[in-house]
Amino acid sequence: MGGHVLVAHQPAYLPWPGYFSRLTDAEELVLLDHVQFTERGWQNRNHIRGPAGPVWLTVPVRRRFGQRITDTRIADGTWAGRHWRSLAQTYAHAPYWPEHQDALEAVYGMSWTHLAGLNEALLRVMLDAFGLSLPMVRTSELAPVGRQTDMLIDLCHQRNATRLRVNSPGSSASSTRMGTGTGSGAEDDVMPPP
């Protein structure tokens, strides 16, 4: 099954392995940053595997009801040093850490004002580490029309995609609708976060 494969996903903080497995044969990644920020979601927090179990890393943000991910501001700058120290201590002896340490340290050494920018920068470092090179665009720059399935169909049309990789509840409905009359098909992907 060929064609232009589009993966649409919200920008996540330190994404899980399944995020990257979805991108291995994709031609383009669309970051859904125009959607509403979700409190206690994966957009500003994640955990790493520490020696004594999970270590939660949360980027503090200023929240307003209904704010979009692209508009979500980082609350203060003290989190970055803590996160960097946790990553460096946890992974200091991990294979490949020396190869990617400098790129990650550069991201954590910058002063970030918006969550979407931070997540995109980390995602680019991680894509490079996995040897994945693909164009990335934000929906806040595309202004897609519609909501949910209609928005995904519009994104496929805008980006000339013939296939859309989805991973969400109700994706079977997306699959049916997109397969009819649009020339696009949706694929379910079921690798959950660890």
N, C-alpha and C positions, 0 to 999 in steps of 0.2 A: 504494500500500500504506500504509494509515493505521495508527493505533493509538498507544499509549503507547510511545515509544522509550526504552529504557534503555541507557546505555553504562556498562559496568563496566570499570574499569581500575585498575591499581596506581598509587599516587601517585608521579609521576616528578619528578625535579629538573629544572627548566627544560625542560618537554616540547617535543618536536619538532613541526613544523607538522601532521603527520598526526594527532596527538593531538586537535588542535582541529578538523580537518576532520570528524572522526567526530562532533563535538558540534553541528554546525550545525543539524540538525533534531531533536535529542534533547530529550526533556522532562525528563530527569534523569540525573545522573552519580553513580554509586556508586563510591567510592574503596575498592578492595580492600586495606584496610590491615591486615586480620586475617591475611593470608597471610605466609609466611616471607620475611624480608629476604634478598635475594640479593646476596652479595658480588660486586663488580665488575659490578653491573647498573646500570640507569638510575635507580634509586631515590635514590641519593645523589651521582650525578655526571653530567656531560654536558660537551659541548664547545661553544664558540662559535667563530665564524669570525673569527679575528684577521687582521691585515694580512699576517702571515707564515705563515698556515695555522691549523689548529685549536689552540685553547687549552683545555686540560682544566681543568674546575672540579670539585673533589671536596670534598664536605662530610665531614669526618672523623667517624666514628661508633664507638661502642663496640659490639663484636660478641660475641654469644654464639651458640653453635650452636642453630639452630632458633628463634631469636627472631622475633617477628612485627614487621612494619613499624611498627605502632603503638607497640611497646615499644622501638624503636631510638632510643637516646639519642645526641645529638651530643656528640662527645668534648671539644671546646674551642671557645672563642669567637673565636679569631684568624682563622679561615677567612673570616668574613663581610666583614671589611675588604678582604681580598685579592680576593674575588669581586666586591665592589662596584667596586673600582678597575679590575679587568679589564673589567667590563661598561661602566663609564663611559668608559674610554679607548677601547675598541673601538667603541662605538656613539655617541660624542659628536656625530658629524656625520651620523648616520643619520637618514633621514626619520622623523618621529614620536617620536624619542627625547625631545625636550623635553616632549611631552605626557604621557609615562609615567614619566619619570625620577623624579619626586617619590614616586610610589606605590611604585616598586621600591626606592628609597633608604630609605623608611620600613620596608619588610620587612627589608632588610639591616641596618637600624639597631636592630632589636629583638634581645633576648637570647633565643635559642631553646634549648630543652632536648631536644626530640624532633623527629626528622626528619619525621614525618607532618604535624605542625603547620606546619613551615616550608614543605613542599611544597604543602600546601593553601593557605596564604597567597599564595605565588607564583602558584599556579594561579588563584586568584580575581583577582589583579591582571591576569594575562594574559587571562582570560576577559573582563574588563571592557575591556581594550584592543582585543579583537576584537569587542566589542559582543555577546557571548554571555551571556545571562542565563538560568541554569537552576539548579534546586535541586541541592544536593550533599549526600550523606550518606556516612558511613563504615560499612563492614561491621563494624567493631569495636563499633558501636552497634546493629547489627541482629542480630547473632549468627546468620548463615545456617547452615542445616543441610546436611550433606553435604560432598563434595569435588568439585572440578572441575565437570563437567557438572551433577551433582545440586545443587551449591551454586548454580550459575547459574540453574537452574530454580527453586530455592527463592527466590532474590532476585527473580526475575520475579513469582512469586506474591505475595511480601511487598509489592512495590511496584506491583502491578497492571499490570505491563508486558505488552504484547502483542508487542513486538519487542525483541530484544537485539542490540546491535552488538558483535561480537567480533572480535578480532584476535590469534589465537594458533594455534600448531600444533595440529592435531586439531580445528579449529573445524568441519570438515565433519561430524564425529561429533556435535558439539553441535547443529549445524543439523538433522540427522536426528532426533535424540532430542527436541529441543525442539519440533519441528514435529508431533510425534505426541502427541495427547491432552492437551497442556498449554494449547493456545490461543496459544502463543508461537512465534515464529520467530526464528532466529538469522541474522545477516547476516555474511558474510565481508568484511573490509575490509583491503585490501592496500597501504596506503601505508606503507612502511618508514621508519624514522628515516633522516635524511641521513647 
